[in-house]
Amino acid sequence: MGLPRFDRLRSRGGVLHLSVPGVSSLAPVAIGLVGGARVRGVRVRVGTWRPPKGWVGSPGIAGLSACSLRPRGSGAAVSLSVIEPVDPAILVAAVMRMLRPTQLDAGPLMTICPGLPASAAALASAITDVLSPDEKASRHLRRTDTLVGPAAPEPDPADQSQPSTRARTLVISERGWEMDGAVFDIGVDPAVHRPVGRRSVASGYVAAASIDRDVLVIDTPGGEVRARGDLLPADVHRLRSVSAVRAGGILPVRWRAQLEAAGVVVVSDAAAGELPEKGDDLGWQLASVRVRRDALRTHSPAAALDAWPTVSVVLVTHRDRFLAHALAQIARLDYPSLQVVIGLHGVDLDDREVAGLIERAGLGSGPGSGLGSSPVSAGRREVVVHRIDRDVPFGRAMQAACDRADGLLITKVDDDDHYAPEHVWDLVLARMYSGAQLVGKALDWIHVEADDVTAFRPAYPAESYATFVAGGTMLISKADLLEAGGWRPVPKSIDRALIEQVKRIGGLVYRSHGLGYVYVRHGDAHTAIVRDEHFLTENVRQWPGLIAHEAFGTASA
């Protein structure tokens, strides 16, 4: 399938001049420019630019001598200059990073080769290094960690003096994306095909879809969406009002994956009767979240690159009566690389009692494993237990626990809330498609114990850039936490404090959907300061007791 066009491209005096209708149009341009004549600067005009409010990205490029970004009507003009000439793709990618949030954990060094097809465009904003044909190989250091090219280069068996040029090779061709013999069907660009703007209360609108002479046609409440190639940002935006698409035949995998990554459920005419009823907000949200999880995990570049970052789950608790519950919640979390850090904040349980709780939760190997600040073997997970004095402020205790985290990402869990197995996946995916430094879930589902009800309260818009997320769901990289100054050493409101710190350094905060998390209000001593009655207002629906559903990990609660 094709990708967005560009209006004008020319080079004059070592400066590349480029005009495009939108930021996504820069992606295929960058891929096509790899290996081109080196330039000292780039001037880009973008017809439409709608960044998160108040945000401008960093170009992330060495040797920058001049940089400017000026809004122009509904678009923007960007100018970059460098001291030494560089590959033009590197400069265009730097412009993309200024104009669009991005998070792709591709590893220490990913190198792009010339000749890639347009289907590699989802990697464009991550271009920082390209392979030049006139390069001389180093005798001491391999050239790259991940080489991305249209074909795997053949090693020279006669030259045994050179180190391996790469650790792995990703081949992108018309056949697909191939890594280590496995072929991936990658058609989702997370910066474009994403559920941003999709709210917790679904419209329930089911649109008819058809293919007319290689054009995908979808009838939406606002008119037809017509896509000759990949779905564009404007198409995805118009599809926010559509809950599902009903197709008479089978849609091509690429279109289907892009729709589902945006949160649109795709069904055949025959299966349309299995969709949730209009007004079934939980049913619609569950259907949407399931397909977007699968599409983003299976059809985005991270799948081929195996670029899922390691995550440390950090629990800090001063309430020993909730420790068994918290450990059980953590034990059910499903993610490929997960470390667990437990901060015992003045908890009176001795080491043997704590080790027993860890073992019974299925997280560790039991007593005698060492519980000072030492790791406990837990199969494919590591559990670290750290004791913190009771008089240490909560924020400082949280930082002490995070200092012992080894994951690239850190996510905070609270001791009394409920988490579904896919909870960590939801946060990692939200970080990927939002490009935000800090992500968390919408506070949609609240169990108020005093009234013994679970309230569905979507008071804060889901899937949006925000200034508030549920504190028991926050996820941030260890590097971004360090840049923000860490958790402030305060006794309360540490979540709010971190959000303010992230915003202060120019970072983004993103609130995803609320599925898979239930916030519990006990009515006893708690670090929160809002009264229980607040959560029983603006309710769309209430359930008696704790809602029992697999979507929240509470089906057997």
Buried (B, 14 or more C-beta within 10 A) or exposed (E): BEBBEBEEBEBEEEBBBBBBBBBBBBBBBBBBBBBBEBBBBBBBBBBBBBBBEEBEBEBBBEEBEEBEBEEEEEBBBBBBBBEEBBBBBBBBBBBBBBBBBBBBBBBEBBBBBBBBBBBBBBBBBBBBBBBBEEEEEEEEEBBBBBBBBBEEEEEEEEEEEBEEBBEBBBBBBEEBBBBEEEEBBBBBBBBBBBBBBBBBBBBBBBBBBBBEEEEBBBBBEEEEBEBEBBBBBEBBBBBBBBBBBBBEEEBEEBBBBBBBBBBBBBBEEEEBEEBBEBEBBBBBBBBBBBBBBEBBBBBBBBBBBBBBBBBBBBBBBBBBEBBBBBBBBBBBBEBEBBBBBBBBBBBEEEBEBBBBBBBBBBBBBEBEBEBEBEBBEBEEBBBBBBBBEEEBBBBBBBBBBBBBBBBBBBBBBBBBBBBBBBBBBBBBBBBBBBBBBBBBBBBBBBBBBEBEBBBBBBBBBBBBBBEBBBBBBBBBBBEBBEBBBBBBBEEBBBBBBBBBBBBEEEBBBBBBBBBBBBBBBBEEEBBEEEEBEEBBEEBBEBBEEBBEBEBBBBEEB
